[in-house]
Amino acid sequence: MTSKPKKVGLSVGELIVKAVAASKERNGLSMAALKKALAAGGYDVDKNKARVKTAIKSLVAKGTLVQTKGTGASGSFKMNKATETEKCVGKAAVRTCSAGYAAPQTCIRPA
C-alpha cells in the first residue's frame, strides 16, 4: 500500500482565520469577500466550497470566529475578541521581566 503525500501549506481553516484577521471591516468579512480573499491567495474555492463551509462552521462552533450576520456558513464573520486578546505562548516560552531576569511564562487564558 502506498500512502498519499502530505499536503504542504496551511489548512482551509488557517487560511480563513488569516483572511478574517487581516480584514479591517467593522462588521466583519462577508462570505463573498472571504471567498475572494481565498481565491486571491491561490485557493480553489469553486472546487472546495463544501470544505470552506464546514471549516467556517467549525471555526464558529469553536469560538475562533463570531458570526455577525446570517446563519450557517453565510453572512459575515469576524475574529472573536477573547481569542484575539488571549496570550498563549506555552509553558516552554521564556520572557524577560522588567529587572532583566528570565522568567517562565505560562499560558494565560481569560475566563
C-alpha positions as CSV (number, residue, x, y, z in Angstrom):
1,M,0.0,0.0,0.0
2,T,1.3,3.4,-0.8
3,S,0.3,6.4,1.2
4,K,-0.7,9.8,-0.2
5,P,1.9,12.5,0.1
6,K,1.2,15.1,2.9
7,K,0.0,18.4,1.6
8,V,2.2,21.4,2.1
9,G,0.8,24.7,3.3
10,L,-1.9,26.0,5.5
11,S,-5.2,24.3,6.1
12,V,-8.5,25.8,5.0
13,G,-9.4,26.9,8.5
14,E,-6.0,28.6,8.9
15,L,-6.4,30.4,5.6
16,I,-9.9,31.6,6.7
17,V,-8.6,32.8,10.1
18,K,-5.7,34.6,8.4
19,A,-8.1,36.4,5.9
20,V,-10.6,37.4,8.5
21,A,-7.8,38.7,10.8
22,A,-6.3,40.8,8.0
23,S,-9.7,42.4,7.3
24,K,-10.4,45.7,9.0
25,E,-14.1,45.7,8.3
26,R,-16.2,46.8,11.3
27,N,-19.0,44.4,10.8
28,G,-16.7,41.5,9.8
29,L,-15.8,39.9,6.5
30,S,-18.7,38.7,4.3
31,M,-18.7,35.2,2.8
32,A,-18.3,36.6,-0.7
33,A,-15.3,38.7,0.3
34,L,-13.9,35.8,2.2
35,K,-14.1,33.6,-0.9
36,K,-12.4,36.4,-3.0
37,A,-9.6,36.6,-0.5
38,L,-9.1,32.8,-0.5
39,A,-9.1,32.8,-4.3
40,A,-6.6,35.7,-4.4
41,G,-4.4,33.6,-2.1
42,G,-4.4,30.8,-4.6
43,Y,-7.0,28.5,-3.1
44,D,-9.5,26.9,-5.5
45,V,-12.8,27.9,-3.8
46,D,-15.1,26.5,-6.6
47,K,-13.6,23.1,-6.2
48,N,-13.6,23.1,-2.4
49,K,-16.7,25.1,-1.5
50,A,-18.0,22.3,0.8
51,R,-14.7,22.3,2.7
52,V,-14.8,26.1,3.1
53,K,-18.4,25.9,4.5
54,T,-17.5,23.1,7.0
55,A,-14.3,25.0,8.1
56,I,-16.3,28.2,8.7
57,K,-19.0,26.3,10.7
58,S,-16.4,24.6,12.9
59,L,-14.5,27.9,13.5
60,V,-17.7,29.5,14.7
61,A,-18.5,26.5,16.8
62,K,-15.0,26.6,18.4
63,G,-15.4,30.3,19.1
64,T,-12.5,31.4,16.9
65,L,-14.8,33.3,14.7
66,V,-18.0,35.2,15.6
67,Q,-20.9,35.4,13.1
68,T,-22.2,39.0,12.9
69,K,-24.9,38.4,10.2
70,G,-26.6,35.4,8.7
71,T,-26.8,31.8,9.7
72,G,-24.8,28.6,9.0
73,A,-21.9,29.3,6.6
74,S,-23.5,32.5,5.1
75,G,-23.3,36.1,6.4
76,S,-20.4,38.0,7.9
77,F,-17.7,36.8,10.2
78,K,-15.1,38.5,12.4
79,M,-12.5,37.4,14.9
80,N,-13.6,36.6,18.5
81,K,-12.3,39.3,20.8
82,A,-11.5,36.7,23.5
83,T,-9.3,34.8,21.0
84,E,-7.5,38.0,19.9
85,T,-6.6,39.1,23.4
86,E,-5.6,35.6,24.6
87,K,-1.9,35.5,25.3
88,C,-1.0,31.8,25.0
89,V,2.6,31.2,24.3
90,G,3.1,27.9,26.1
91,K,5.0,26.8,29.2
92,A,8.3,26.5,27.4
93,A,8.4,30.1,26.4
94,V,10.6,32.4,28.3
95,R,10.2,36.2,28.7
96,T,12.3,38.7,30.5
97,C,10.8,40.6,33.3
98,S,11.5,44.3,33.9
99,A,14.5,43.6,36.1
100,G,16.1,41.7,33.2
101,Y,15.8,38.2,34.6
102,A,14.3,35.4,32.6
103,A,11.0,34.1,33.9
104,P,8.9,31.2,32.5
105,Q,5.6,32.3,31.1
106,T,2.6,30.1,31.3
107,C,-0.5,30.1,29.1
108,I,-2.8,32.9,30.2
109,R,-6.5,32.5,29.1
110,P,-9.4,34.7,30.0
111,A,-12.2,33.1,31.9
